[in-house]
Amino acid sequence: MKEGGLTGMYYDYAMAAPLMVPDKPVEDMDVLILGMGTGTYATQCRKYFGDMNIEGVEIDEKITELSREYFSLPEDVKVTTYDGRAFLQAVDTTYDVIMVDAYQDITIPFQMSSVEFFTMVKDHLKDGGVMVVNMNMHGNKEGDINQYLADTIANVFDNVYTVDVAGSTNRELFASQHSDMIEVLSDHVENLSDAGLQNMMQRVADNSSAYVTGDYLMTDDKAPVELLGMQVIDQLIQEEVAYYKDIYEEQGISGLMEHL
């Protein structure tokens, strides 16, 4: 159950996206969430930024029903039961912020990870608009799933920044055609009245790094997201096993049992 305030999770970091949009009051922005889930991002944006115009897309209607019943998603936040990419294909509306939150572990929809998809997102952003993407698993291996996603996005958008979420394997990615995203964020941070949110947004501004474009691209013809996701999980398992292997070699089976 969410408490309605800052969560310490990736939702908090993602709230930097509206603050990166120049020359428009945050409360007047139009926000689209692809992968609405339980609506935490929407409720947080409303709590901290005022009566923004927010709508979402969620492929599972039962999740939307749960979000209304248990997670306090406001009734005036419209949620369309549909695939996120198919939704963009069907509408001409443009938005100040588009959040892509449709990735869950290795269940990454290939049709929402390609150059063609991110080009569609860019085409649905207003001038100065920002896309924020929640990437669940960040690794350090060359050619991992997040490098593929980030390279793909950076080949569509001129400006891409990433920041790791403390205490998790999440990484938030912000992309825009507007070059002064972080500077605009820093300017907005100074005017925030909520101390907790101000500290959180300052952390995002201080720890965001410009992404250098690479050549790992995914297209509609080739987006092996399942294999790439499994490679990250394999790496995580190997790291965990290595930790217990070291304990066993140093302390034997009794030492290992004490740590389990």
Secondary structure, DSSP 8 states (H G I E B T S, - for coil): ---SS--SSHHHHHTHHHHTS-SS-GGG-EEEEES-TT-HHHHHHHHHH-S-EEEEEES-HHHHHHHHHHS---TTSEEEES-HHHHHHH----EEEEEE---BTTB--GGGSSHHHHHHHHHTEEEEEEEEEEES----STT-HHHHHHHHHHTT-SEEEEEE-TTSS-EEEEEES-TTHHHHHHHHHHT---HHHHHHHHHHHHH-EE----S---BTTB--HHHHHHHHHHHHHHHHHHHHHHHHHHHHHHHHHHH-
